[in-house]
Amino acid sequence: MDGYYRELLNFLTRATGSRQRAEDVAQDAYLKVLNLQAPEDAAGGAPVRSPRALLYAAARNLLIDRHRREQARPQLDMVDIELAAPAHCEPERRLAARQQLALLERTIAALPPRCRQAFVLFKLEGLSQAEIAQDMGISRNMVEKHIINGMLACKRALEQEESR
């Protein structure tokens, strides 16, 4: 069967248009044929009359199987592939993020001083409500109210900006 390899490879290269794919199919075809012959020899079955025909049939079947698998997978054309930068790097998104940040900075700056202090310590500095209460000399309940008021002010500002 070794004498058929180059002939089969040339046939498969023409059929697939790719030397590498042809080599893969040829190797798979040889493996398939050798696996088919081994059990027959062990069981005392009849030898293959035309190894060349069997090899070509196996190769043709493998080509059909590969073609079916490729057709089942969605094909992506280069036109369909978006080669854009990640969304957070796009200029429009970066500008929108900067504008939103500026809006939130203005909103936080406009909060009453004690509310702003509690809000900034909690949201930006990462302190717990208990730590803020101790630092500011107020109750945890009051800290919670300041944080809620700060969050509501930011939410309203963003909603107003969206509605424009």
Backbone as numpy.savetxt, mean C-alpha at the origin, in Angstrom:
# Nx Ny Nz CAx CAy CAz Cx Cy Cz
15.60 -35.64 -23.64 14.79 -34.44 -23.64 15.64 -33.18 -23.64
16.90 -33.32 -23.31 17.78 -32.15 -23.28 17.95 -31.53 -24.66
17.80 -32.32 -25.70 17.98 -31.83 -27.06 16.88 -30.88 -27.49
15.80 -30.81 -26.75 14.67 -29.97 -27.14 14.68 -28.61 -26.45
15.57 -28.40 -25.51 15.52 -27.19 -24.69 15.61 -25.92 -25.52
16.65 -25.84 -26.37 16.85 -24.61 -27.15 15.68 -24.38 -28.10
15.21 -25.43 -28.73 14.06 -25.33 -29.65 12.82 -24.83 -28.89
12.56 -25.42 -27.71 11.42 -25.02 -26.90 11.58 -23.57 -26.42
12.79 -23.22 -26.03 13.06 -21.86 -25.56 12.79 -20.84 -26.67
13.21 -21.13 -27.88 12.95 -20.22 -29.01 11.45 -20.09 -29.27
10.74 -21.21 -29.21 9.29 -21.20 -29.40 8.62 -20.33 -28.34
9.03 -20.52 -27.09 8.42 -19.79 -25.97 8.79 -18.30 -26.00
10.00 -17.99 -26.45 10.41 -16.59 -26.55 9.52 -15.87 -27.57
9.26 -16.53 -28.70 8.37 -15.94 -29.70 6.95 -15.80 -29.15
6.50 -16.81 -28.38 5.13 -16.80 -27.86 4.94 -15.75 -26.76
5.94 -15.56 -25.93 5.79 -14.64 -24.80 6.34 -13.25 -25.08
7.29 -13.16 -26.00 7.93 -11.88 -26.26 8.98 -11.52 -25.22
9.30 -12.47 -24.35 10.28 -12.21 -23.29 11.15 -13.44 -23.08
12.45 -13.25 -23.21 13.38 -14.37 -23.02 13.32 -14.88 -21.58
13.23 -13.97 -20.63 13.20 -14.37 -19.23 11.93 -15.17 -18.92
10.78 -14.69 -19.40 9.54 -15.42 -19.17 9.59 -16.78 -19.87
10.18 -16.80 -21.06 10.30 -18.06 -21.80 11.15 -19.06 -21.02
12.24 -18.61 -20.43 13.09 -19.50 -19.62 12.33 -20.05 -18.42
11.51 -19.20 -17.78 10.71 -19.65 -16.64 9.71 -20.73 -17.07
9.02 -20.49 -18.17 8.03 -21.45 -18.65 8.70 -22.75 -19.08
9.84 -22.63 -19.74 10.57 -23.84 -20.19 10.98 -24.68 -18.98
11.50 -24.03 -17.96 11.91 -24.75 -16.75 10.70 -25.43 -16.11
9.58 -24.71 -16.02 8.37 -25.28 -15.43 7.87 -26.46 -16.27
7.97 -26.32 -17.59 7.51 -27.40 -18.47 8.37 -28.65 -18.28
9.68 -28.48 -18.21 10.57 -29.62 -17.98 10.25 -30.29 -16.63
10.04 -29.47 -15.61 9.72 -30.03 -14.29 8.41 -30.81 -14.34
7.44 -30.26 -15.02 6.14 -30.90 -15.12 6.25 -32.25 -15.85
6.98 -32.26 -16.96 7.15 -33.49 -17.73 7.95 -34.52 -16.93
9.01 -34.09 -16.28 9.81 -35.03 -15.49 9.00 -35.60 -14.34
8.14 -34.79 -13.72 7.28 -35.28 -12.64 6.22 -36.23 -13.17
5.78 -36.03 -14.41 4.80 -36.93 -15.00 5.43 -38.29 -15.33
6.67 -38.26 -15.78 7.33 -39.50 -16.18 7.76 -40.34 -14.99
8.17 -39.73 -13.91 8.70 -40.46 -12.76 7.71 -41.46 -12.18
6.45 -41.09 -11.92 5.53 -42.07 -11.36 5.25 -43.24 -12.30
5.20 -42.97 -13.62 4.94 -44.05 -14.57 6.07 -45.07 -14.57
7.31 -44.54 -14.55 8.45 -45.45 -14.55 8.45 -46.31 -13.30
8.11 -45.71 -12.17 8.10 -46.44 -10.91 6.98 -47.47 -10.89
5.86 -47.13 -11.55 4.72 -48.05 -11.55 4.79 -49.03 -12.70
5.80 -48.90 -13.53 5.94 -49.82 -14.65 5.06 -49.44 -15.81
4.65 -48.19 -15.94 3.78 -47.74 -17.02 4.55 -47.64 -18.31
3.83 -47.37 -19.38 4.43 -47.27 -20.70 5.26 -46.00 -20.80
6.42 -46.07 -21.46 7.24 -44.88 -21.64 6.54 -43.89 -22.59
6.90 -42.64 -22.49 6.32 -41.60 -23.33 6.84 -41.81 -24.74
5.90 -41.83 -25.72 6.30 -42.07 -27.10 6.96 -40.85 -27.73
6.43 -39.66 -27.42 6.99 -38.46 -28.01 7.26 -37.43 -26.91
8.46 -37.47 -26.34 8.77 -36.52 -25.28 8.68 -35.07 -25.76
9.03 -34.84 -27.03 8.96 -33.49 -27.59 7.52 -32.99 -27.58
6.58 -33.82 -28.02 5.16 -33.42 -28.05 4.65 -33.17 -26.63
5.05 -34.03 -25.71 4.63 -33.86 -24.31 5.19 -32.56 -23.74
6.44 -32.26 -24.04 7.10 -31.04 -23.57 6.40 -29.79 -24.12
6.10 -29.80 -25.42 5.41 -28.66 -26.03 4.00 -28.51 -25.47
3.31 -29.61 -25.26 1.95 -29.55 -24.70 1.98 -28.98 -23.28
2.95 -29.41 -22.49 3.08 -28.89 -21.12 3.39 -27.40 -21.16
4.28 -26.99 -22.05 4.65 -25.58 -22.16 3.44 -24.75 -22.60
2.70 -25.25 -23.59 1.50 -24.54 -24.05 0.49 -24.38 -22.92
0.28 -25.45 -22.16 -0.67 -25.39 -21.03 -0.20 -24.40 -19.96
1.10 -24.37 -19.70 1.63 -23.41 -18.73 1.44 -21.98 -19.21
1.65 -21.75 -20.52 1.42 -20.42 -21.08 -0.04 -20.00 -20.91
-0.94 -20.93 -21.17 -2.38 -20.64 -21.03 -2.70 -20.34 -19.57
-2.16 -21.14 -18.64 -2.40 -20.90 -17.21 -1.89 -19.53 -16.79
-0.67 -19.19 -17.22 -0.11 -17.88 -16.87 -0.94 -16.75 -17.45
-1.38 -16.93 -18.68 -2.20 -15.91 -19.32 -3.50 -15.71 -18.55
-4.13 -16.78 -18.15 -5.37 -16.68 -17.38 -5.14 -15.98 -16.05
-4.05 -16.31 -15.36 -3.74 -15.65 -14.08 -3.51 -14.16 -14.27
-2.79 -13.82 -15.33 -2.52 -12.40 -15.61 -3.80 -11.65 -15.95
-4.72 -12.31 -16.65 -5.98 -11.66 -17.00 -6.86 -11.48 -15.77
-6.74 -12.39 -14.81 -7.53 -12.28 -13.58 -7.06 -11.12 -12.72
-5.76 -10.80 -12.78 -5.22 -9.67 -12.02 -5.52 -8.38 -12.76
-5.89 -7.34 -12.03 -6.11 -6.06 -12.72 -4.80 -5.53 -13.30
-4.87 -5.13 -14.54 -3.68 -4.60 -15.20 -3.58 -3.11 -14.94
-2.41 -2.64 -14.59 -2.19 -1.22 -14.34 -1.38 -0.64 -15.49
-1.95 0.31 -16.17 -1.21 1.04 -17.19 -0.44 2.15 -16.51
0.62 2.59 -17.12 1.40 3.69 -16.56 0.53 4.94 -16.44
-0.47 5.06 -17.31 -1.36 6.21 -17.25 -2.16 6.18 -15.95
-2.53 4.96 -15.49 -3.34 4.81 -14.30 -2.55 5.01 -13.01
-1.25 4.87 -13.09 -0.43 4.97 -11.89 -0.13 6.44 -11.62
-0.52 6.90 -10.47 -0.26 8.30 -10.12 1.11 8.38 -9.47
1.97 9.13 -10.09 3.33 9.27 -9.59 3.50 10.58 -8.84
2.51 10.92 -8.06 2.55 12.18 -7.33 3.25 11.99 -6.00
3.64 13.10 -5.43 4.25 13.09 -4.09 3.17 12.74 -3.08
3.57 12.30 -1.90 2.57 12.06 -0.85 1.74 13.32 -0.62
0.48 13.12 -0.25 -0.46 14.24 -0.13 0.07 15.35 0.77
0.73 14.98 1.86 1.20 16.02 2.78 2.33 16.87 2.21
2.91 16.43 1.08 4.00 17.19 0.46 3.52 18.09 -0.69
2.26 17.92 -1.11 1.76 18.71 -2.22 1.62 20.17 -1.79
1.98 21.10 -2.64 1.96 22.52 -2.27 0.61 23.02 -1.77
-0.48 22.58 -2.41 -1.81 23.04 -2.00 -2.12 22.58 -0.58
-1.77 21.34 -0.29 -2.04 20.79 1.04 -1.16 21.46 2.09
0.08 21.71 1.73 0.98 22.38 2.68 0.48 23.79 2.99
0.02 24.49 1.97 -0.51 25.83 2.16 -1.76 25.78 3.04
-2.66 24.84 2.76 -3.88 24.70 3.56 -3.54 24.38 5.01
-2.55 23.53 5.22 -2.15 23.18 6.59 -1.58 24.40 7.32
-0.77 25.18 6.60 -0.21 26.40 7.21 -1.32 27.39 7.58
-2.29 27.53 6.67 -3.40 28.45 6.93 -4.22 27.97 8.13
-4.44 26.67 8.20 -5.20 26.12 9.32 -4.43 26.31 10.63
-3.14 26.10 10.60 -2.31 26.32 11.79 -2.36 27.78 12.24
-2.28 28.70 11.29 -2.36 30.13 11.62 -3.71 30.47 12.24
-4.77 29.88 11.70 -6.11 30.10 12.24 -6.20 29.61 13.69
-5.66 28.42 13.95 -5.70 27.88 15.30 -4.84 28.71 16.26
-3.71 29.20 15.78 -2.86 30.05 16.63 -3.60 31.34 17.01
-4.30 31.93 16.03 -5.08 33.14 16.32 -6.21 32.85 17.30
-6.86 31.71 17.12 -7.97 31.33 17.99 -7.47 31.12 19.42
-6.36 30.43 19.57 -5.81 30.16 20.90 -5.35 31.47 21.55
-4.75 32.35 20.76 -4.29 33.65 21.29 -5.47 34.50 21.77
-6.65 34.30 21.17 -7.82 35.09 21.54 -8.55 34.53 22.77
-8.15 33.35 23.24 -8.79 32.77 24.44 -8.47 33.62 25.66
-9.37 33.62 26.68 -9.03 34.30 27.93 -7.73 33.73 28.49
-6.93 34.53 29.19 -5.59 34.10 29.63 -5.54 32.78 30.39
-6.42 32.58 31.36 -6.38 31.35 32.15 -6.81 30.15 31.30
-7.78 30.35 30.44 -8.25 29.29 29.53 -7.12 28.92 28.58
-6.47 29.94 28.00 -5.37 29.70 27.06 -4.24 28.94 27.76
-3.89 29.34 28.98 -2.81 28.70 29.72 -3.12 27.21 29.96
-4.32 26.91 30.42 -4.70 25.52 30.69 -4.71 24.71 29.39
-5.26 25.30 28.35 -5.35 24.63 27.05 -3.96 24.32 26.49
-3.08 25.30 26.52 -1.72 25.12 25.98 -0.95 24.09 26.81
-1.07 24.17 28.11 -0.36 23.19 28.96 -0.84 21.77 28.69
-2.13 21.62 28.44 -2.68 20.28 28.22 -2.39 19.79 26.80
-2.74 20.59 25.80 -2.66 20.14 24.40 -1.24 20.22 23.83
-0.51 21.23 24.18 0.80 21.42 23.56 1.96 20.94 24.44
1.82 21.12 25.73 2.90 20.71 26.65 2.72 19.28 27.14
1.50 18.75 27.04 1.25 17.37 27.41 1.12 17.12 28.91
0.86 18.15 29.68 0.68 17.96 31.12 -0.69 17.35 31.40
-0.78 16.63 32.50 -2.07 16.05 32.88 -2.94 17.15 33.51
-4.24 16.88 33.62 -5.14 17.86 34.23 -4.76 18.11 35.69
-4.34 17.06 36.37 -3.94 17.21 37.78 -2.71 18.11 37.90
-1.74 17.93 37.02 -0.54 18.77 37.05 -0.88 20.23 36.75
-1.77 20.44 35.80 -2.17 21.80 35.44 -2.90 22.46 36.61
-3.79 21.69 37.22 -4.54 22.22 38.37 -3.58 22.66 39.48
-2.59 21.84 39.75 -1.61 22.17 40.79 -0.78 23.39 40.39
-0.31 23.43 39.14 0.51 24.55 38.67 -0.26 25.88 38.69
-1.54 25.82 38.29 -2.33 27.05 38.19 -3.04 27.40 39.50
-3.06 26.44 40.45 -3.74 26.68 41.72 -5.25 26.71 41.59
-5.80 25.87 40.67 -7.25 25.79 40.49 -7.67 24.32 40.57
-8.96 24.06 40.59 -9.45 22.69 40.70 -9.31 21.97 39.34
-9.29 20.65 39.41 -9.25 19.85 38.18 -10.47 20.11 37.33
-11.60 20.30 37.99 -12.84 20.57 37.29 -12.73 21.86 36.47
-12.11 22.87 37.04 -11.93 24.14 36.33 -10.97 23.97 35.15
-9.91 23.17 35.35 -8.97 22.88 34.25 -9.72 22.21 33.11
-10.57 21.24 33.44 -11.34 20.53 32.42 -12.23 21.50 31.64
-12.87 22.42 32.34 -13.73 23.42 31.69 -12.91 24.32 30.75
-11.74 24.74 31.20 -10.88 25.58 30.34 -10.49 24.82 29.07
-10.12 23.56 29.23 -9.72 22.74 28.07 -10.89 22.58 27.11
-12.07 22.29 27.66 -13.26 22.14 26.81 -13.55 23.44 26.07
-13.47 24.56 26.76 -13.73 25.85 26.10 -12.71 26.11 24.98
-11.46 25.77 25.22 -10.43 25.92 24.19 -10.70 25.04 22.99
-11.09 23.80 23.24 -11.40 22.86 22.14 -12.60 23.35 21.34
-13.63 23.81 22.04 -14.81 24.31 21.35 -14.49 25.53 20.50
-13.66 26.42 21.02 -13.26 27.61 20.25 -12.52 27.20 18.97
-11.62 26.23 19.08 -10.87 25.76 17.90 -11.81 25.09 16.90
-12.73 24.28 17.41 -13.68 23.59 16.54 -14.55 24.60 15.79
-15.07 25.61 16.50 -15.91 26.63 15.85 -15.12 27.38 14.78
-13.88 27.72 15.07 -13.05 28.45 14.11 -12.85 27.61 12.84
-12.57 26.32 13.00 -12.38 25.45 11.84 -13.67 25.29 11.04
-14.79 25.15 11.74 -16.08 25.00 11.06 -16.43 26.27 10.27
-16.16 27.43 10.87 -16.42 28.69 10.17 -15.54 28.81 8.94
-14.32 28.39 9.05 -13.39 28.45 7.91 -13.85 27.52 6.81
-14.33 26.34 7.16 -14.82 25.38 6.15 -16.04 25.90 5.43
-16.91 26.59 6.15 -18.17 27.06 5.54 -17.94 28.23 4.58
-16.75 28.80 4.58 -16.48 29.94 3.67 -16.21 29.49 2.28
